[in-house]
């Protein structure tokens, strides 16, 4: 019997332990009993390689559980606006070999989302301006069309598999966010990213019921397909702290509570210098910007955050042209010149503000709260062009920044997933 919509099946590990394979198998079996999938077409939606989580383990257990009953079982990559993945990269994401791909999983179709191909999208409705006004606490009043990958409607059910982390746009990732922006169209994507930017990163990240989450869940409700979701909470050491299975809304609700206690580091004081080491899973500054989002709250006024990413060579594979023209600026820079920027993609403007951080724009002059320096393969001339500081990564010895917190120097060796906040947030974080 299929569980009720709000039923959540879960397994949570004790401190220092990990959810066992047996516990994972139990959650998979309870949420997706094989008998419920006879002759059904099922689409799994999973993140790309920019999210740390044992996606492959869940995929393989689910495949073992239901593939013998299903008529079709395929995988779509929730790219948002990221680059398509090769078959080899998808196999790595699913933790299978190319031999496995040609053998056991040969009938599984791998589908890359195409956010910028109108022919690949279907309109599922409009969130009317009155409702947008209500959901955004009066910040916006406009009709927002909602489009999603039309391939979803080739299936009888959608199953989302993805981790939950603090997130700069929506508050906490996961749940319906793997539909929007994961496999959604540009109009809803641009709208709610700019909504998050207007609220600002410090007031969004690590909070649950943000205006953006409300818009994302409303958009998810317009996708009239049976939907289930596995939400994973993964510790920094990659061990699985918890697994929650249910509807995208209910599984996310429970998982975000565990994420709050797992992924937020509280500091007693701010830091004048932060070295944010961005791991290779972030291939450009567009994704590597998470090294700023998660650390901005603990940088002191006038302090410096250094994004150390010697592997990064591009600003953005997808949006580089626009960013080279627009640059990186605080929210008020755009709002103060809205007629000039309103026709630019709002999602790109949002990314710009999230990376550049809090600031002001008065009398034609921008003043950002902190200094942001990029230590990557992006040339100094490009960094200056886009309003960012530059440093040659070869001049940085990571260990020079270690064990110096009492001096006001913070080293984060793997930035992008753990949110750092102050125990007593400063005034600017409350008035942004």
N, C-alpha and C positions, 0 to 999 in steps of 0.2 A: 504494500500500500504506500503511495506517495505521501510523504510527510506534509502536514499543514504548512501553509506559506510562512508563518512566523516561527515555526519550529527550528531550533538551531541545534545541530549535533556538534559536539566539541571535544577536544582533547587538549589539556593545558599541562605543561610540564612544571615540575617543582623547580625552585631555584637551583641552578647548577646541573640540571638534567635536561633531556631533550624528549620531545614526543617520540614514542617508539614507532617502529614500522607496524606493529600490531595495532596500536591505537589509531594510526593513520588509516590503516585498512578498515578498521571498524567504522570510522567516520564516513569513509567513501562508501562502504557497504550500506550504512544506514540511510545516507542521503540519496544514493543512487542504486537501489536494489535492481539486480539484473532483470527480474521479472517485469519491471515497469518499462523496459526498453525494447520489447519485442517488436522488430520491424520498424523501429523509429530512426529518423535521421537526426543526428546530434552534432552540434558544432561546439568545439571547445575554443574559448577565447583566452589567450595567454599573453603576457607582456613580452617585449623584446628583451635584448640582453642588458638593458640599463637598470634592471631591478634584481636585487639579490634574493633568491628564494629557491627551494628545491622543487621547481616547477616540474622537472622531469620525473621525480618520484611520484608526484600526484598523477601526472599524465599516465605513467605506466601502470599504476594501480587501477586507475579508472578504466584504462584500456582493457586490462585483464578482467575487470569486473563486468563490463557491459558490451564489449565489442562482439562477443559471440551472439548477442541478441540483436544488436542494432543492424539496420539496413545500410547505414552510412555513418561514419565517425571521422570527422575532419578537424583540422586545427587552423584557426585564424590568428595572426599576430596583431595585437593591439598596438599599432605603431604610433597612433596619434599622427604627428607630422614628421616622425623620424624616418630614416631611410629604410627601404625594403631590405629584408634579410635573405641571404642565399640559403639554399637547401642545407648546406654544410653548417651555416650559422644556426639555423632552426634546429638541426639535429643536436648541436651543442646545447642550445637552450632547453631542449627536451631530454638531454642526457642520454642520447642514443647514438650508436655508431652509424656510419653510412651503410655498413653491412646490415645492421638492424633495419635501416630505412628500406633497403632493397628486399629485405626478407619479411620479417614479422609485420612491419608497418607499411608495407608496399601499397596498401589500399587507402592509406590515410592521405588525404590531400592537404598540402600546406598552402595557406592563402595569406598573402601580404595585403593588409588594408591599403586602400588607395584614397586618401583623404582629399586629394586635389583632382580627382577624375570624376566629373559630374555623372558620367555614365555608370559609375560604380556605386552611386548613392541613391537612396530612396527617401523622399520626404514622408515623415510619419506624423506630421502635424505642426502646429504652431503654439508656442506658449504666448498667450495674448498679453498685451501691454499692461492691463490691469493686474494680472497675476504676477508679471515680472516686477511691477511696482511694489507689490506685497512681498514677494520673495526676497527682493533686494533692499528691503527696508527704505523704499523711496528713492534709492539712488538712480534707478533707471525706470523709464516707462516707454517701452517699445515692443512691438511684436518680434518674437525670435523664432524663425523657422528652425525645425529640427530635422536633420538628415542623418541617416546611418547607412552603413554598407548594405546594399541590397541583397548580398549573398546570405545574410542572416535568414531571409525568408525562404530559402531553399531547404530549411531544416524545421524539424518539429520542436526542437528544444535547444536552448543555449546554456552552456555551462561555463562559467568564468572561473579561472584559476589564477590567483594573483596575491602578492603580499600587500600588507598595510603598513605604511610609514607616515610620519608627519609630512605634510605636503604644503608647499608655498602658495598654491592656487586654491585648493579646496579645503585644506585643514588637515585631513588625513586621506591618504590615497586608498584605493580599493573599492570594492562593490561596483556601483554603477559607473565609476570613473573609468573602468575598462571598456565601457560602451562609449562614454563621452568624456574625454576626446578619443579614447582608445580606437574605436572603429566608427567614429562620427564624422560629420561633414564640417566644413570650415565656418559656417555661420554661427552655429551654437558654440563651436570651439573658440572662435574669436571673441564672442560675447562674454562667455563666463571667465575667460582668462583676463580680459580687461576689467571685468567686475572685481576679480581678485586683486588686481593691481590697484584699483581705486580704493579698495578697503585697506590695502597694503599688506605685505608679507608678515610683518610682526604681529598684526592683529588677526591674521588668517592661520598661520602655520601652528599646528599643535592644538587647534580648537576644532571641536566636532561639528556643531550645528551652525556652520557658516552660511552666509547667503549663497555662496557658490555651491555648497553641498545640496542646498535646497533646490537650486536650479538643476543640478545634475540628476538628482532623484526624480524631479518632475519630468525631465526629458526621458529618463529611463522608463517611467510609467507609460510613455507613449509608444514604447516598443512592445506591441501586443503579441508576445511569444512567451511560452513557459521559460522561466529563467531560474537557474540555480547558481550558487557561488561557493567556492572554497576560498576563504580568506586565511592567509598565512601570516604569522608574526614571527619574524626571524631575528635572532640576536646578532650582534656584531661579529661573533665568532662563527656565524652561519648555522648554529644549532637552531632547531625549531622550538620556539617557546610555546606556540599554540596554533591549533588548526580549528577553524569554525566553518561549518557547512550549513547552508540554508538559503533563503532568498538573498539577493544582493544587498537589500536594505538591512535585514536582521543579522546576517553573518557579519557584515561590515560593522554594525553597531557594537556587537560584542568584541570583535577583533580590535577595533579602535581603542577600546578601554584598555586592553592588554598592551597595545602599542604605546599608549600614553605612559604606562609604567615601565616600558622596556626601552623606548627609543628617545627619551628626553633626559638630557644630562643637565642638572642644575648646578650653576656656579655661584660662589659667594661674591665674586667681584668681576668687573669687566677687565678687558685686556687691551693694552695699547698696540700689541702686535699679535696677529694670528696667522700662522702658516697652515693653510688648508691644502692638504695633499689629495689631489683628485685621482682616483684609480682609473686604470685603462678602460673600464667598461663605459666610461664617458668619453666619447670619441671626438667631440668638438666642444666649443664653449657653450653652445646652446644647451647641451646636456650637462657639461661640466660646471655650469653656473650653480648647480646644487651645492657646490662647495662654498658658495656665498650665502644662499638662502638659509642654510641650516646653522650658520655661524654669525650672521649679522647681529643677532640680539645680544651677543656677548662682547662685541667690539666697542671699546670706549669712544666717546665723542672725540673726533680728531685722530682716532687711531687708524691703523692700517691692516687690511686683510690682504694676504698674498695668496692668490690661487696658483699653486705649484702643480703644473701639469706639463712636464717636458714632452709628453707624447702627443699633445694636441697641436694640430697644424692649421685648423680652420676655425673661423668664428661660428659658422653654421653651414653644414652641407646643403640644407634645404633653404634657409632664409638668409644666407650670407649677403646677397645683393642688397636686400632691404636694410639689413643692419649696418652695412657699410655706408649707406646713405643717411640713415637715421641716427646711428650711434647709440650709446648707452647713457641714459639720463634718469633722474628721479621722476616720480609721478607728476609733481607739480610743474615740471618743465613742459610736459605734454599738455596738461590741463590748462596751463597759462597761455598756450598757443594752439588751442584745440582746432581752430579753423585750418591751421597749417597741417595738422597731423591726422585729422579725423578720417581721411580716406586711406590711410595706411592700414595694413592688417593689424587689427587690435591685439591679436595674440602675440605678434612680434613686439608691439609697444609694451605689452605686459611683461614679456621676457626681459626687455631692456630695463624696465624699472625694477624688476626683481633682482637683477644682477647688480644694478648700480646702487640700490638701497634708498633709504630715506633721505630727503633733502628738501630744499625750498627753491622757489623761483620768484624773485621779486625785482621789480624795476629792470627787467631784462637780464638779470644775472642769476645763474644757477649756483647753489651752494649745497654740496652733498655732505652728509654728516661724517662720513669716513672716507679715507683714501683706499682705492681699490687698485691693486697691482696684479698684472697677469705675467706669470713666468712660464712661458710656453714657447712653441715654435712659431707662433704668430708674430710677424715682424714688429719691431718697435714703431715703425711708421704707421702701420695699421692700427696698433693699440692707441696711438695718439689721435689718429683720425676718428676713432670711435669713442673718444673721451675716456679712455682707460689708461692707467699707468702701466709701465713696462719694466721688466727686469729679466736679464739673461738667466735662464734656469741653471746654467753652468756655474753661476756665482753662488748658488745656494747649497749649503750642506745641511740636510735635514736635522742632523744630530745637534747642530748649533742651537736649535730651538727647543730641544728636549729638556724636561725637568726644570723649567724656568717660570712656572706659573706664579710664584710669589713675586717675581720681577715684573709681572704683567705681560708675559710672553706665553702664548698657548700654541702647542703643536697638536694637530689632528692628523693622524697618519692615514686614515681612510675617511675622507670627507664625503658628504652627500646623502647619508641616510640617518645619522644620529643628529637630532636637533639639540643645540646648546642654548640654554636660556639662563637668565639670572633669577635667583631666588626672589629678589625684589626688583621687578622690572622698572626701568627708568621712565620718566614722565613722557618722553617722546614716543615710547611704545604704546602708551595709552591714548595719545591724542592724534595719532597718525590718521 
